[in-house]
């Protein structure tokens, strides 16, 4: 069996409603921001009872939750780790991979030294994985960005870092492969029309820029 096949079989997949349910068990301001960053939407009020029943039934069948004697839902060990990170998050990094009309999303969510990654699997589900610690994030992000950009021209990667200290002021960054194969980077400051400045960038520049974005919250021209 190949390494990638083994990893796929071990992947933990949760639907958006399941993640929303886990967040609802421990409401926090950080969890509310996580909902906004990931774009989670709760079920419509008219269908909430039905959706909650379906979600809890599915999680229970998979061994992810259990019911306590007093009727409370309790997350299993894996769910507790994920929910703790999502509800105590202090930094978020959104990644959007775009080619034409197609787009895939991923989110890195940091809570102190814990980092959880949510990678869009289907439209309404995510593969959930953990990184060893925050220092691994820049290299992991760069691996994703470079692999995608290497896959063809006219592809775009958009990054957005948000911090708990300024949740309404995300820091944007972008990479794009032109039709001629040249690479460009979009970075702050914004121009008069609110558009990112554009600079040429190398593969090494992509890695360095991702490190500055994650560690320092800086979006700037390569070599700045």
Secondary structure, 3 states (H helix, E strand, C coil): CCHHHHHHHHCEEEEHHHHHHHHHCCCCHHHHHHHHHHCCCCCCHHHHHHHHHHHHHHHHHCCCEEECCCCCEEECHHHHHHHHHHHCCCEEEEEEEEECCEEEEEEEEEECCEEEEEEEEECCEEEEEEECCHHHHHHHHHHHHHHHHCCCCCEEEEEEEEEHHHCCCCEEEEEEECCCCCEEEEEEEECCCCCEEEEECCHHHHHHHHHHHHHHCCCCCCCC
